[in-house]
Amino acid sequence: MPIPNHILVVEPEQHYLNYATVVMRDVVDRNRYPNFVIRELRGRDANPESINAAIDEIDPALIVIIGHGAPDAIAVECNALYMAIGDPNAERMRGRGLHFMSCETAKDLGPSLVMYNGALFYFGSRDLLWYYIGSPPGSDRASRTVWLAETTVFDDLCKGKLPSEAEEDRLGRYDSEIAYWTSGGGANHPYASVIRTMLQMDREIAAFEGDGGVRVCSPEGEPVPPRKISASTLAPFAFSAGFFALGLLHKP
């Protein structure tokens, strides 16, 4: 059975995925509790073979994959296919909580993993996930804004919150980011209106499936309760190749 407080984070870097990974790494670093085992697979190590080896070694209760998505599949570094509906890697998700930071996997793959492969829960996106790539990764609020919302899930789960609470907080952080670009400190940015629209679209497609009442982490070290296994001329933005890029906007 997957081990609570054991976490796998897959962090590709190519094809604009470093915009997400640079933010994710900051969030991972502030959640390194003494009783946690966190394995990060960065850059070239974010490949299918290393992912499976890490799952076999640490048996994580939580897996986060940054990647390029399609309705029925997710790819990692260098667009290497990691998982599709019905393949053996899908069965590796049994008993685990999942967050796929990519485009479109909530259409089919995420629900299938929960319904047919026994994943505890799944966070993802139903359509193209848009983000800003008009400045270097992690260099300013614009390049981080979408990922500040998405990484709220990891931050919450590591602090022992329920998935249902993490989803509520993810949507709330999207609202906060939208407000920042509407009437806050980002309102005078030259692309403020486009960033705001991008965030509104990403919030609309945010998806959650599975058991909202199960914990996978316990930072204070108390026992985690038993878990049920459920059956160009465009602006500078991106969604992931299944993130999209408006000129400089990109798609995973």
Backbone as JSON, one array per atom type, in Angstrom:
{
  "sequence": "MPIPNHILVVEPEQHYLNYATVVMRDVVDRNRYPNFVIRELRGRDANPESINAAIDEIDPALIVIIGHGAPDAIAVECNALYMAIGDPNAERMRGRGLHFMSCETAKDLGPSLVMYNGALFYFGSRDLLWYYIGSPPGSDRASRTVWLAETTVFDDLCKGKLPSEAEEDRLGRYDSEIAYWTSGGGANHPYASVIRTMLQMDREIAAFEGDGGVRVCSPEGEPVPPRKISASTLAPFAFSAGFFALGLLHKP",
  "N": [[0.85, -1.2, 0.0], [0.55, 2.24, -0.81], [2.66, 4.72, 0.77], [1.92, 7.03, 3.26], [3.0, 10.45, 3.39], [5.13, 10.0, 1.72], [6.32, 11.18, -1.27], [6.28, 11.83, -4.73], [7.63, 13.94, -7.15], [7.52, 15.07, -10.36], [9.47, 16.8, -12.59], [9.86, 18.1, -15.42], [11.82, 20.07, -17.79], [12.12, 21.04, -20.39], [10.62, 22.5, -23.39], [9.09, 24.65, -22.42], [8.16, 23.79, -19.98], [9.63, 24.39, -17.76], [8.63, 26.73, -16.68], [6.62, 25.99, -14.96], [7.99, 24.18, -13.29], [9.97, 25.67, -11.92], [8.53, 27.14, -10.07], [7.26, 25.1, -8.69], [9.42, 23.84, -7.43], [10.18, 25.66, -5.44], [7.95, 25.47, -3.77], [8.06, 22.8, -3.0], [10.46, 22.85, -1.54], [9.78, 24.32, 0.74], [8.22, 22.58, 2.07], [9.54, 20.44, 3.22], [9.32, 18.45, 5.48], [10.52, 16.8, 8.48], [9.6, 14.14, 8.67], [8.93, 13.45, 6.12], [9.34, 11.87, 2.92], [10.52, 12.98, 0.05], [10.81, 12.72, -3.33], [12.3, 14.2, -6.01], [12.25, 14.38, -9.51], [14.16, 15.75, -11.81], [14.44, 17.65, -14.83], [16.31, 15.92, -17.21], [16.03, 13.6, -15.75], [13.37, 13.32, -15.43], [11.86, 11.16, -16.69], [10.15, 8.32, -18.19], [11.23, 5.8, -17.28], [12.68, 6.47, -14.95], [10.65, 7.53, -13.4], [9.02, 5.28, -12.89], [10.87, 3.69, -11.52], [11.25, 5.23, -9.22], [8.69, 5.17, -8.11], [8.52, 2.44, -7.48], [10.54, 2.34, -5.57], [10.01, 4.25, -3.42], [7.28, 4.14, -3.02], [5.05, 6.13, -3.24], [2.43, 8.04, -1.68], [1.46, 10.29, -2.83], [1.6, 11.69, -6.0], [2.93, 14.04, -8.16], [2.85, 15.28, -11.36], [4.34, 17.25, -13.7], [3.73, 18.12, -16.98], [3.16, 17.53, -20.51], [-0.07, 17.35, -21.73], [-2.75, 15.31, -23.04], [-6.16, 14.46, -23.86], [-6.26, 11.72, -23.15], [-3.75, 10.97, -22.2], [-0.42, 11.52, -20.81], [2.67, 13.23, -21.15], [6.21, 13.51, -20.47], [9.52, 14.73, -19.81], [11.09, 15.92, -22.77], [8.85, 15.33, -24.25], [8.27, 12.65, -23.9], [6.16, 9.93, -23.84], [4.44, 9.07, -20.95], [2.17, 7.89, -19.76], [-0.9, 6.41, -20.75], [-4.44, 5.95, -21.14], [-5.38, 2.86, -19.83], [-2.89, 1.6, -20.08], [0.01, -0.19, -18.67], [1.27, 1.59, -16.84], [-0.79, 3.13, -15.89], [-2.03, 1.49, -14.03], [-0.19, 1.59, -12.02], [-0.92, 3.77, -10.54], [-2.7, 3.11, -8.6], [-4.26, 3.5, -5.47], [-3.1, 5.94, -4.9], [-2.77, 9.53, -4.5], [-3.14, 12.06, -6.98], [-1.76, 14.71, -8.96], [-1.84, 16.22, -11.95], [-0.17, 18.53, -13.63], [-0.91, 19.84, -16.3], [-2.22, 20.12, -19.65], [-5.6, 19.21, -20.43], [-5.87, 16.51, -19.4], [-7.9, 15.97, -17.63], [-10.12, 15.43, -19.1], [-10.36, 12.71, -19.9], [-8.26, 10.91, -19.01], [-7.63, 11.42, -16.21], [-10.21, 10.99, -14.83], [-10.5, 8.28, -15.58], [-8.34, 7.04, -14.28], [-9.11, 7.26, -11.63], [-11.62, 5.95, -11.61], [-11.22, 3.41, -12.81], [-8.63, 2.5, -12.25], [-8.16, 2.81, -9.6], [-7.0, 5.09, -8.37], [-6.73, 7.38, -5.65], [-7.48, 10.1, -5.69], [-7.63, 12.87, -8.02], [-6.21, 15.75, -9.42], [-6.47, 18.14, -12.02], [-6.68, 19.5, -15.37], [-9.27, 20.39, -17.65], [-8.99, 21.32, -20.22], [-6.99, 23.28, -22.52], [-4.23, 24.6, -20.79], [-3.35, 27.72, -19.88], [-0.5, 29.94, -19.74], [1.82, 32.54, -18.86], [4.63, 33.45, -20.79], [6.27, 35.55, -21.32], [8.38, 36.57, -19.92], [11.41, 35.52, -18.22], [11.4, 32.19, -16.72], [9.94, 32.11, -13.54], [10.76, 34.67, -12.9], [9.17, 36.88, -12.39], [5.93, 38.07, -11.22], [4.08, 37.7, -13.26], [5.05, 35.51, -14.8], [4.78, 33.53, -12.94], [2.18, 33.39, -12.09], [-0.06, 31.63, -12.78], [0.96, 29.23, -11.83], [1.28, 29.71, -9.15], [-1.31, 29.43, -8.29], [-1.86, 26.74, -9.05], [0.07, 25.23, -7.63], [-0.83, 25.49, -5.08], [-2.31, 23.28, -4.4], [-0.43, 21.19, -3.85], [0.95, 22.39, -1.7], [-1.1, 22.59, 0.22], [-1.89, 19.84, 0.56], [0.47, 18.75, 1.58], [0.5, 19.94, 4.04], [-1.35, 18.56, 5.4], [-3.99, 18.97, 4.73], [-7.29, 18.19, 3.47], [-8.1, 16.76, 0.23], [-10.46, 17.98, -0.8], [-10.4, 20.44, 0.5], [-8.02, 21.44, -0.53], [-8.7, 21.76, -3.22], [-10.65, 23.74, -3.03], [-9.03, 25.81, -2.07], [-7.24, 26.07, -4.2], [-8.91, 27.13, -6.22], [-9.6, 29.45, -4.9], [-7.12, 30.75, -4.82], [-6.73, 31.2, -7.53], [-8.75, 33.13, -7.83], [-7.65, 35.18, -6.25], [-5.35, 35.78, -7.7], [-6.49, 36.67, -10.09], [-7.76, 38.98, -9.14], [-5.5, 40.45, -8.45], [-4.41, 41.12, -10.94], [-6.47, 42.6, -11.93], [-7.28, 44.78, -10.24], [-5.24, 45.15, -8.5], [-1.71, 45.12, -7.71], [-0.79, 44.32, -10.23], [-2.29, 45.56, -12.16], [-1.49, 47.54, -13.96], [0.24, 46.36, -15.67], [1.45, 45.74, -18.99], [0.2, 43.58, -20.27], [-1.91, 42.96, -18.65], [-4.72, 42.59, -18.94], [-4.87, 40.39, -20.61], [-3.51, 38.43, -19.15], [-5.25, 38.26, -17.0], [-7.56, 37.24, -18.28], [-6.55, 34.8, -19.14], [-6.09, 33.53, -16.65], [-8.72, 33.35, -15.75], [-9.79, 31.57, -17.62], [-8.22, 29.29, -17.04], [-9.0, 28.77, -14.43], [-11.63, 28.06, -14.86], [-11.42, 25.59, -16.11], [-10.26, 23.98, -14.26], [-10.1, 20.9, -12.55], [-11.35, 18.31, -10.41], [-11.31, 14.98, -9.24], [-12.52, 12.1, -7.51], [-11.89, 10.98, -4.11], [-12.57, 13.32, -1.79], [-12.07, 13.41, 0.89], [-9.82, 12.2, 2.02], [-6.64, 11.88, 3.53], [-3.25, 12.26, 2.52], [-0.9, 13.09, 3.55], [0.86, 14.03, 6.54], [2.15, 16.35, 8.26], [2.9, 16.76, 10.93], [3.47, 14.31, 11.87], [1.6, 12.64, 13.01], [-0.5, 9.68, 12.88], [-1.78, 8.92, 9.65], [-5.15, 8.71, 8.76], [-6.78, 5.58, 7.85], [-7.19, 4.86, 4.36], [-9.59, 5.01, 1.76], [-9.78, 3.17, -1.28], [-10.83, 4.24, -4.22], [-13.08, 2.8, -6.67], [4.01, 35.12, -32.02], [2.08, 37.67, -33.49], [0.69, 37.67, -31.38], [-0.04, 37.85, -27.83], [2.38, 37.5, -25.07], [2.06, 34.52, -24.02], [1.17, 31.13, -22.8], [-0.18, 27.8, -23.51], [0.07, 24.48, -22.16], [1.36, 21.75, -24.64], [-0.24, 20.33, -24.55], [0.25, 22.91, -22.34], [-0.69, 26.14, -23.82], [0.69, 28.55, -26.14], [0.28, 31.9, -26.66], [1.7, 33.47, -29.04], [4.07, 34.44, -27.28], [2.75, 33.17, -25.16], [2.27, 29.82, -23.83], [1.53, 26.17, -24.35], [1.15, 23.19, -22.21]],
  "CA": [[0.0, 0.0, 0.0], [1.33, 3.49, -0.84], [3.06, 5.17, 2.1], [1.66, 8.45, 3.53], [4.17, 11.33, 3.54], [6.08, 9.72, 0.65], [5.84, 12.02, -2.37], [7.07, 11.89, -5.96], [7.35, 15.14, -7.94], [8.16, 14.93, -11.67], [9.69, 18.19, -12.97], [10.55, 18.32, -16.7], [12.29, 21.44, -17.98], [12.1, 21.49, -21.78], [9.35, 22.84, -24.02], [8.41, 25.62, -21.56], [7.7, 23.22, -18.72], [10.38, 24.99, -16.65], [7.82, 27.77, -16.04], [5.94, 25.35, -13.83], [8.9, 23.5, -12.36], [10.69, 26.61, -11.06], [7.63, 27.48, -8.97], [7.04, 23.88, -7.93], [10.58, 23.55, -6.58], [10.09, 26.52, -4.26], [6.91, 24.94, -2.9], [8.6, 21.56, -2.44], [11.49, 23.16, -0.55], [9.21, 24.79, 2.0], [7.42, 21.49, 2.67], [10.42, 19.31, 3.52], [9.19, 18.11, 6.89], [11.45, 15.72, 8.84], [9.04, 12.8, 8.48], [8.56, 13.28, 4.72], [10.27, 11.42, 1.89], [10.14, 13.63, -1.21], [11.72, 12.45, -4.44], [12.1, 15.05, -7.18], [12.91, 13.97, -10.74], [14.3, 17.03, -12.5], [15.05, 17.68, -16.15], [16.45, 14.65, -17.93], [15.59, 12.49, -14.89], [11.9, 13.24, -15.48], [11.58, 10.26, -17.82], [9.3, 7.21, -17.75], [11.94, 4.77, -16.54], [13.0, 6.98, -13.62], [9.39, 7.65, -12.66], [8.61, 3.95, -12.41], [11.84, 3.25, -10.53], [10.98, 5.97, -7.99], [7.45, 4.62, -7.53], [8.86, 1.15, -6.88], [11.44, 2.52, -4.43], [9.47, 4.97, -2.25], [5.85, 3.83, -2.92], [4.48, 7.39, -2.77], [0.98, 8.24, -1.58], [1.13, 11.45, -3.65], [2.44, 11.88, -7.2], [2.69, 15.25, -8.94], [3.54, 15.23, -12.65], [4.27, 18.38, -14.63], [3.96, 17.54, -18.29], [2.29, 17.89, -21.64], [-1.2, 16.45, -21.65], [-3.8, 15.12, -24.03], [-7.3, 13.93, -23.11], [-6.09, 10.34, -22.67], [-2.35, 10.64, -21.97], [0.47, 12.57, -20.33], [4.07, 13.07, -21.52], [7.11, 14.18, -19.55], [10.63, 15.41, -20.46], [11.27, 15.65, -24.21], [7.57, 14.81, -24.75], [8.23, 11.18, -23.8], [4.88, 9.46, -23.31], [4.55, 8.3, -19.71], [0.98, 7.11, -19.43], [-2.15, 6.56, -21.49], [-5.52, 5.15, -20.57], [-5.34, 1.41, -20.03], [-1.57, 0.97, -20.17], [0.47, -0.67, -17.36], [1.59, 2.66, -15.9], [-2.03, 3.58, -15.26], [-2.28, 0.64, -12.87], [0.72, 2.02, -10.96], [-1.51, 4.87, -9.8], [-3.66, 2.57, -7.63], [-4.07, 3.86, -4.08], [-2.31, 7.16, -4.77], [-3.32, 10.81, -4.9], [-2.47, 12.53, -8.19], [-1.97, 16.04, -9.53], [-1.19, 16.37, -13.24], [-0.13, 19.93, -14.03], [-0.82, 19.74, -17.75], [-3.49, 20.35, -20.34], [-6.58, 18.27, -20.99], [-5.97, 15.14, -18.89], [-9.16, 15.78, -16.88], [-11.19, 14.98, -19.99], [-10.5, 11.25, -19.89], [-7.25, 10.16, -18.26], [-7.82, 11.54, -14.76], [-11.37, 10.22, -14.38], [-10.27, 6.85, -15.78], [-7.43, 6.58, -13.24], [-9.88, 7.14, -10.39], [-12.72, 5.0, -11.75], [-10.84, 2.06, -13.23], [-7.31, 2.11, -11.77], [-8.08, 2.89, -8.15], [-6.37, 6.28, -7.78], [-7.55, 7.97, -4.59], [-8.04, 11.36, -6.2], [-6.9, 13.44, -9.16], [-6.36, 17.15, -9.79], [-5.96, 18.41, -13.35], [-7.36, 20.52, -16.17], [-10.11, 19.78, -18.7], [-8.71, 21.87, -21.54], [-5.66, 23.86, -22.61], [-3.85, 25.36, -19.62], [-2.62, 28.88, -20.38], [0.37, 30.66, -18.82], [2.6, 33.65, -19.44], [6.04, 33.15, -21.01], [6.88, 36.77, -21.83], [9.55, 36.87, -19.11], [12.05, 34.25, -17.87], [10.69, 31.4, -15.71], [10.08, 32.47, -12.13], [11.41, 35.97, -12.72], [8.22, 37.91, -11.97], [4.6, 37.57, -10.88], [3.39, 37.27, -14.48], [5.49, 34.17, -15.19], [4.48, 32.59, -11.87], [0.82, 33.57, -11.57], [-0.86, 30.4, -12.9], [1.56, 28.16, -11.02], [0.99, 30.02, -7.75], [-2.61, 28.82, -8.03], [-1.82, 25.28, -9.18], [0.88, 24.6, -6.58], [-1.58, 25.53, -3.83], [-2.73, 21.91, -4.11], [0.68, 20.5, -3.2], [1.2, 23.04, -0.43], [-2.17, 22.19, 1.14], [-1.84, 18.42, 0.88], [1.62, 18.52, 2.45], [0.18, 20.46, 5.37], [-2.35, 17.69, 5.99], [-5.35, 19.32, 4.35], [-8.01, 17.24, 2.63], [-8.18, 17.15, -1.18], [-11.56, 18.93, -1.01], [-9.92, 21.75, 0.95], [-7.01, 21.88, -1.48], [-9.38, 22.24, -4.43], [-11.25, 25.04, -2.69], [-7.96, 26.8, -1.97], [-6.74, 26.31, -5.56], [-9.83, 28.06, -6.89], [-9.48, 30.73, -4.21], [-5.89, 31.41, -5.25], [-7.01, 31.76, -8.85], [-9.51, 34.37, -7.62], [-6.73, 36.19, -5.75], [-4.49, 36.2, -8.81], [-7.33, 37.47, -11.0], [-7.93, 40.29, -8.51], [-4.21, 41.15, -8.52], [-4.23, 41.67, -12.29], [-7.62, 43.44, -12.23], [-7.29, 46.03, -9.48], [-4.11, 45.15, -7.58], [-0.42, 45.59, -8.16], [-0.51, 43.99, -11.62], [-3.29, 46.15, -13.05], [-0.85, 48.4, -14.97], [1.1, 45.56, -16.56], [0.97, 45.89, -20.38], [-0.63, 42.44, -20.65], [-2.76, 42.63, -17.5], [-6.04, 42.1, -19.33], [-4.71, 39.06, -21.19], [-3.19, 37.55, -18.03], [-6.5, 38.07, -16.25], [-8.41, 36.34, -19.06], [-5.89, 33.5, -19.07], [-6.38, 32.96, -15.34], [-10.15, 33.03, -15.7], [-9.97, 30.33, -18.39], [-7.61, 28.18, -16.32], [-9.85, 28.46, -13.29], [-12.85, 27.41, -15.34], [-11.16, 24.21, -16.53], [-9.69, 23.22, -13.14], [-10.95, 19.74, -12.29], [-11.02, 17.38, -9.32], [-12.04, 13.72, -9.25], [-12.16, 11.14, -6.48], [-12.25, 11.1, -2.7], [-12.13, 14.59, -1.24], [-11.95, 13.34, 2.33], [-8.73, 11.31, 2.41], [-5.35, 12.58, 3.68], [-2.07, 11.51, 2.09], [0.25, 13.64, 4.25], [0.66, 14.42, 7.92], [3.44, 16.97, 8.56], [3.25, 16.69, 12.35], [3.88, 12.95, 12.17], [0.53, 11.8, 13.55], [-0.92, 8.69, 11.88], [-2.76, 9.29, 8.64], [-6.26, 7.75, 8.84], [-6.87, 4.62, 6.74], [-7.72, 5.47, 3.16], [-10.38, 4.19, 0.83], [-9.35, 3.16, -2.67], [-11.99, 4.38, -5.1], [-12.89, 2.36, -8.05], [3.94, 35.99, -33.22], [1.4, 38.94, -33.22], [-0.1, 37.4, -30.21], [0.59, 38.25, -26.57], [3.32, 36.51, -24.55], [1.44, 33.54, -23.11], [1.31, 29.74, -23.19], [-0.85, 26.65, -22.91], [0.99, 23.36, -22.23], [1.14, 20.93, -25.84], [-1.54, 20.13, -24.08], [0.12, 24.33, -22.12], [-0.66, 26.82, -25.12], [1.37, 29.83, -26.15], [-0.1, 33.01, -27.51], [2.97, 34.06, -29.39], [4.93, 34.01, -26.18], [1.97, 32.31, -24.23], [2.57, 28.42, -24.26], [0.67, 25.08, -23.86], [1.76, 21.92, -21.81]],
  "C": [[0.88, 1.24, 0.0], [1.5, 4.08, 0.56], [2.75, 6.66, 2.27], [2.96, 9.19, 3.81], [5.3, 10.99, 2.58], [5.51, 10.34, -0.63], [6.81, 11.96, -3.53], [6.64, 13.11, -6.76], [8.18, 15.07, -9.22], [8.24, 16.31, -12.31], [10.49, 18.31, -14.27], [10.92, 19.8, -16.86], [12.15, 21.94, -19.41], [10.69, 21.85, -22.23], [8.47, 23.68, -23.08], [7.89, 25.04, -20.25], [8.45, 23.77, -17.51], [9.63, 26.15, -16.01], [7.06, 27.21, -14.85], [6.93, 24.8, -12.82], [9.62, 24.47, -11.44], [9.84, 27.04, -9.87], [7.42, 26.26, -8.07], [8.2, 23.6, -6.98], [10.6, 24.41, -5.32], [9.08, 25.95, -3.26], [7.37, 23.63, -2.25], [9.57, 21.89, -1.3], [10.9, 23.64, 0.78], [8.32, 23.74, 2.67], [8.27, 20.26, 2.97], [10.41, 19.04, 5.03], [10.07, 16.9, 7.22], [10.91, 14.32, 8.56], [8.56, 12.56, 7.05], [9.7, 12.65, 3.93], [9.78, 12.02, 0.58], [11.21, 13.34, -2.24], [11.34, 13.37, -5.6], [12.89, 14.46, -8.36], [12.96, 15.19, -11.65], [14.93, 16.85, -13.88], [15.12, 16.32, -16.79], [16.06, 13.44, -17.08], [14.08, 12.34, -14.86], [11.48, 12.41, -16.69], [10.8, 9.05, -17.31], [10.02, 6.16, -16.9], [12.25, 5.22, -15.11], [11.75, 7.15, -12.77], [8.99, 6.3, -12.08], [9.58, 3.42, -11.35], [11.58, 3.94, -9.18], [9.71, 5.47, -7.32], [7.75, 3.29, -6.83], [9.67, 1.33, -5.6], [10.77, 3.15, -3.22], [7.97, 4.76, -2.06], [5.05, 5.05, -2.46], [2.96, 7.38, -2.71], [0.52, 9.4, -2.44], [2.12, 11.55, -4.79], [1.98, 13.16, -7.9], [3.5, 15.16, -10.22], [3.27, 16.52, -13.4], [4.57, 17.82, -16.01], [3.07, 18.13, -19.35], [1.16, 16.86, -21.7], [-2.03, 16.39, -22.92], [-4.99, 14.55, -23.26], [-7.04, 12.57, -22.48], [-4.67, 9.98, -22.3], [-1.59, 11.82, -21.38], [1.9, 12.21, -20.7], [4.94, 13.91, -20.6], [8.28, 14.8, -20.33], [10.78, 14.95, -21.9], [10.02, 15.03, -24.84], [7.53, 13.28, -24.79], [6.91, 10.76, -23.16], [5.12, 8.66, -22.03], [3.35, 7.38, -19.51], [-0.15, 7.43, -20.37], [-3.2, 5.68, -20.84], [-5.3, 3.67, -20.88], [-3.97, 0.79, -20.11], [-1.06, 0.59, -18.78], [0.79, 0.44, -16.36], [0.35, 3.24, -15.24], [-2.32, 2.77, -14.0], [-1.35, 0.99, -11.71], [0.14, 3.14, -10.1], [-2.47, 4.4, -8.71], [-3.28, 2.96, -6.2], [-3.33, 5.16, -3.85], [-3.16, 8.4, -5.1], [-2.49, 11.39, -6.02], [-2.78, 13.99, -8.47], [-1.16, 16.12, -10.8], [-1.29, 17.82, -13.66], [0.15, 19.98, -15.52], [-2.17, 20.1, -18.34], [-4.31, 19.06, -20.43], [-6.75, 16.91, -20.31], [-7.23, 14.9, -18.07], [-10.31, 15.37, -17.78], [-11.42, 13.48, -19.85], [-9.53, 10.54, -18.95], [-7.49, 10.22, -16.76], [-9.03, 10.78, -14.25], [-11.18, 8.71, -14.52], [-9.36, 6.28, -14.68], [-8.15, 6.39, -11.92], [-10.9, 6.0, -10.51], [-12.25, 3.57, -11.98], [-9.51, 1.57, -12.66], [-7.1, 2.37, -10.29], [-7.28, 4.03, -7.58], [-7.3, 6.88, -6.74], [-8.25, 9.23, -5.05], [-7.12, 11.89, -7.29], [-7.24, 14.92, -9.28], [-5.79, 17.34, -11.18], [-6.75, 19.5, -14.04], [-8.08, 19.86, -17.33], [-9.76, 20.24, -20.1], [-7.3, 22.43, -21.54], [-5.4, 24.77, -21.42], [-2.91, 26.48, -20.05], [-1.72, 29.47, -19.32], [1.27, 31.6, -19.59], [4.06, 33.25, -19.59], [6.77, 34.35, -21.61], [8.06, 37.24, -21.03], [10.16, 35.53, -18.67], [11.31, 33.51, -16.76], [10.99, 31.86, -14.28], [10.58, 33.86, -11.86], [10.47, 37.06, -12.23], [6.86, 37.27, -11.71], [3.88, 37.05, -12.12], [3.77, 35.85, -14.87], [5.11, 33.11, -14.17], [2.98, 32.46, -11.58], [-0.04, 32.32, -11.64], [-0.35, 29.34, -11.94], [1.42, 28.44, -9.53], [-0.37, 29.42, -7.35], [-2.52, 27.3, -8.04], [-1.03, 24.61, -8.05], [0.26, 24.74, -5.2], [-2.02, 24.12, -3.42], [-1.65, 21.17, -3.34], [0.91, 21.07, -1.81], [0.16, 22.61, 0.61], [-2.07, 20.73, 1.54], [-0.67, 18.1, 1.8], [1.36, 18.99, 3.87], [-0.95, 19.66, 6.03], [-3.78, 18.04, 5.66], [-5.96, 18.21, 3.49], [-7.98, 17.7, 1.17], [-9.31, 18.15, -1.45], [-11.16, 20.33, -0.58], [-8.88, 22.31, -0.01], [-7.63, 22.41, -2.76], [-10.04, 23.59, -4.18], [-10.19, 26.13, -2.64], [-7.33, 27.09, -3.34], [-7.61, 27.32, -6.27], [-9.76, 29.43, -6.23], [-8.22, 31.48, -4.61], [-6.02, 31.93, -6.66], [-7.77, 33.08, -8.71], [-8.59, 35.5, -7.15], [-5.81, 36.7, -6.85], [-5.26, 37.05, -9.81], [-7.51, 38.87, -10.44], [-6.65, 41.11, -8.59], [-4.03, 41.82, -9.88], [-5.39, 42.57, -12.71], [-7.53, 44.79, -11.54], [-6.14, 46.14, -8.5], [-2.83, 45.62, -8.23], [-0.09, 45.29, -9.61], [-1.4, 44.69, -12.63], [-2.68, 46.99, -14.17], [0.13, 47.65, -15.86], [0.57, 45.66, -17.99], [0.08, 44.75, -20.86], [-1.59, 42.03, -19.54], [-4.09, 42.02, -17.93], [-5.96, 40.69, -19.9], [-4.38, 38.05, -20.08], [-4.45, 37.24, -17.23], [-7.42, 37.08, -16.98], [-7.86, 34.92, -19.04], [-6.2, 32.8, -17.75], [-7.84, 32.55, -15.21], [-10.43, 31.74, -16.47], [-9.41, 29.13, -17.63], [-8.44, 27.78, -15.1], [-11.08, 27.68, -13.73], [-12.62, 25.94, -15.68], [-10.51, 23.38, -15.43], [-10.64, 22.11, -12.74], [-10.43, 18.93, -11.11], [-11.91, 16.16, -9.45], [-11.62, 12.9, -8.04], [-12.6, 11.51, -5.09], [-11.69, 12.39, -2.13], [-11.86, 14.55, 0.24], [-10.84, 12.45, 2.84], [-7.42, 12.1, 2.47], [-4.22, 11.67, 3.21], [-0.81, 11.98, 2.8], [-0.13, 14.08, 5.65], [1.96, 15.03, 8.44], [3.85, 16.89, 10.02], [3.62, 15.27, 12.78], [2.81, 12.08, 12.78], [0.07, 10.81, 12.48], [-1.92, 9.28, 10.9], [-3.88, 8.27, 8.68], [-6.26, 6.79, 7.66], [-7.61, 5.24, 5.56], [-8.53, 4.5, 2.35], [-9.75, 4.25, -0.55], [-10.59, 3.15, -3.55], [-11.66, 3.85, -6.48], [-12.45, 3.65, -9.0], [3.35, 37.38, -33.04], [0.55, 38.81, -32.0], [0.67, 37.8, -28.96], [1.51, 37.15, -26.06], [2.7, 35.54, -23.56], [1.56, 32.12, -23.65], [0.19, 28.84, -22.72], [0.1, 25.47, -23.1], [0.59, 22.39, -23.32], [0.25, 19.83, -25.52], [-1.63, 20.53, -22.72], [0.11, 25.01, -23.51], [0.01, 28.18, -25.09], [0.78, 30.78, -27.16], [1.21, 33.66, -27.88], [4.0, 33.66, -28.36], [4.13, 33.31, -25.09], [2.17, 30.85, -24.7], [1.6, 27.35, -23.74], [1.49, 23.85, -23.44], [1.13, 20.72, -22.48]]
}
